[in-house]
Amino acid sequence: MQRRFLIAILGCLILCGCTFAADLPQQDEVNAWLQKGNAYSKEGLAGLAIRAFSNAIRLAPENHEAFLARGQAYLHLDHLDRALADFDKTIQLKGDMAKAHYWRGTVYSLQDKLSRAISEYSQAIKLEPRLTAAFLARGECFEFKEKFDKALEDFSRVIALAPGRHTGYFLRGHVFSLQKNYTKAIEDYLEALKRDGEDVTTLNNIADTYMLIGQYDTGLHYLASALKIEPSNPVLHMTLGEIFELQKRFPEALEAFKRSRRHALEDTDFTDIVSIAEGKIKQLESALENK
């Protein structure tokens, strides 16, 4: 889920448009290709965007913004090596540039080169100390490396920079949960929920945390809210089954796990849930047969 959360952030950032200025004699033509590339990017048409940015680069090979934009489009298609080459070229042409270091760090993160990613994000922060996305991304890298105190520092910085957004509170709450500091985890999740009351991942994490401290009915309350928003979300049905199982409501738990498996099979984003659900189903069916 964490890495999906990271990809979700990338999708939002990649599709934002920029305006560019060209330096070379073919300025009008270059700008036209850049504008087309931006338009394609906003529509999620990364392949066409790459073609447009490549035409701009052909006409203006020193235009660092064109390389930066094309790198983001390559990243959108998971062409990580090509994206990295474009971000390298951006820095070669422009020198230190916060956004280029940020995107280069993102490539390294997706390649599981977390130390290199952290270094890039740190350089981006040094150049642009209010770059919230870099704190978010570096904090997730620290979390993956189980450097929880550093992750908490970064997510706290995100909250300070963007107190109205739910993301910093959500991620800090998740780290507190990993540290088994469930009281603080719930506090942060509830703050996140105040800022986005329909975020089902937050609702699920609140339910899961209440489950961990034995407050099952409270967990079920938050799950009910989440299921009203996304009734086919397999993760929600998985959590529901786990709570029912702990309450020894085994037939209900079995049905919840079956729903989780069925919905996971319908959505390729949740294929990892299928085997977990099948294991739970097999275990409960065997237990119920032997009663």
N, C-alpha and C positions, 0 to 999 in steps of 0.2 A: 504494500500500500504506500510506503514511504516513497519508493521510486516513482510510482504512478503520480503521487502528489507532486514530486519534482517535475515530471513530464507535463502535468497539468499547468504548472507555473510557466514552463517553457512555451507551451502552446499559446498562452495569453500574451507573452512578451514578443514571440516571433511575429505574431500577426499585427503588432502595432506598427503604424506607418511612420516614416521619417521624411524630411525634405532634404534635398541634397543640392549642392552647387557644384558645377563643373568648372575646371580651370582652363581646359584646352579649347582650341579654336572651334571645335564642333559642339560648342556649348549647348545650343538648342537641341540638337539630336541626342546628345548625351542625357540631358535633362528629360527628354521625352521617354527614353528607355528606362531611366530611373523611376519616373512616375508610373510607367506601365508595370515595372517590377513591384513597386509598392502596392499598386492596386491588386495585382495578382496575389501578393502575400496576404493582404487583408482578406481576400476571398478564400485563402487556404490553398491556392493553386501554386504550390511551391515549384513544380517543374517548369511552368511557364515563367515564374518569377526568376528562376535561375537563368533561363534563356535570355530574358530581358536584361538582367544585370550583367550577364556575359557580353552582350552587345555593347553595353555602356563601357565595360572594361576594355573591350577591343578598341573603342574610340578614345578612351581616356585611361590608359594603363596605370596612371599614377593616382587615380581617384580612390582614396582609401575607403570612403563611405560605400562605394559600390562593392568592394571586397567584403566589408563588414556585413552588408545586406545579403550578399550571395551566400556568405557563410551561414547566416541564420536560416536561409532557405534550405541549404544542404542539411543543416541540423534537423530541420523539420522532417526531412526524408530519411533521417538516421544515417546519412552519409558522413560519418564522423571524421574520417581522414580528410575528405575534401573540405569539410567545414573548418577543421583545424588549420589546414593549409591557408585558407582565406583569412582566418583570424591572425595567423602568423604574418601574412602579407600586410594586413592592416597595420600591425604594430611596426613592421619594417618601414612602411611608408610614412606613418604618422608619428612614430615614437610611442611613448607610454600613453595609452588611452584606456580609461576605466572600463568602457563597455566592451572593448576588445579583450581585455584581460578577464572580464566577467564571462564572456562567451567561451573563451578558451578554457577557463575553469570548468564550465559546464560540460564541454567535450570530455575533459579528463575525468570528471565525475561519472559520466555515463560509461566511460571505459574502466571504471573502478580504480582509477589512479588517484586515490583520494588525497594523498599528501601533495601531489602536484596541483590538484584542484584547489586545495586550501591555500597554497602559495599564490595562485592566480587571483582567487577571490580577495586575499589579503592585499595584493597590489591594487586591485580595483578599489578597495575601501580606502587605501592610502591616498589614491588619486581623487576619489570622490567619496568623502566620509559619510555622506547621507544616502548612499546607494543601497536602499533597503533590500533589493533583490540579492545583492552580494552577501549581506549578513544572513539572509534566509538560507542561501545555498551553502555558505560556509558552515552555518550551524548544523545543517543536515549532514554534512560531511563529518563534522565532529561527533554527531550522534552515531553515525555508522561506525566510527572508530571507537565508540564507547568512551569518548572524552566528554562526559556529560556536563561537567562544570563549564567547559568552554562553550558547549552548545547552549547552555542556559544563558551565558553572557550574551551570545549573539542574538538569541531570540528575545531577550530582555531589551536589547538595543533596538530590535525591530519594533517592539511595543512602544518604546520611547519615540521613535521616528514616525510611526503610523499607529497611534493609539486607537483610531477608529476602525482599523481592520482586524478581522478575526484571526488572521493567519499566525501572527506572533504568539497570541495566547494559546491557540490550538497546539502549535509545535512545542511550546514550552511545557504545556500540560502533558504532552506525550512523553517528554523527557522525565518529568516528575514521576509519571507512571512507571517508566523503566527503572527509576530509582526506588520504586515502591513507596514513594511519598504520595499516597493516594489522596490525602486531604488537599494538598496543594494542586494536584492534578485536577481534581474536580473543580476547585476554585477557578483555575485557568480555563477549563473547558466551558464552564458556565459563563465566564467573561466572553469567550469566543462565541457562545450561543447568543448572547445579547446583541452581538454585532452581525450575526447571520443565523437567524432562528430556524432556517430551513436546511442547514448543512447536515446531511444525514451522517457523514463521517463523524462529526462532532457528537451528534446524538448517540451514535453507536458506541463511541469511546466513553461517553458518560455512562451508558448502560453497562458496558464492560467493566468499568472501574467500580461501579456500585456492586457488580457481581463479585469482584475480587474481595470486597470488604464485607460480603455476606448480606448486603441490602438488596435482596432479589426483587422485591416488589417495586422499589424505586427504579431499579434498572429496567423492569418491564414497562414502567410508565414512559420512560424516554424512548424505549424501543417502539412502543405503540405510536408515538409521535412520528418517529422516523419512517415506520411502515406506511403511514398515511401519505407520506411524500413519495416514497419509492417502494411500493408493495412488492416489486419483483427483484429487489436487491438481495443477492444470495448471502452477503455478509451479515445483513440484519437477521435473516432466518437462521444463520449459523449461531449467532449470539443468542437468539431466542431459544434455540435448541439447547445450548449450553446451560442457560439459566433454568429451563425446565428440568434438565437432567439433574442439576444440583438440588432442585426442589423435589426430586424423586417423582416427577410427573412424566414418567417414561413414555407412555403412549403419545403424549403431546410433543415431547422432545423428538421422538422418532418422526412424527409428521413434519416437524420444523426442519429437521435435517434432510428429509426427502424433498421438501420445497427448496431448500438451499441447493441441493444437487441439481434439481430440475432447472432452476433459474440460472445456475452457473453454466450448465450445458448450453443454454440459449445465448450466452454472452461471452465472447472470447476474452474479455478483460478479466474474467474470473475463473479461468481454467484451473488455477491452483486450488480452488475451493473444492473441486469435484472429488479428488482423492480423499481429502479430509472428511467430506460429508459421507462418502462411501464407507470409510472406516467407522464412522460414528453409527451409521445405519446398521452395518453388519454386527457391531458390538451390541447394540440395543435389541436387534431382532433375536440374537442368540440369547440375551438375558431374558427377554420376554417369553421365549419358547420354553425356557427351563424353569419358569416360575411354577 
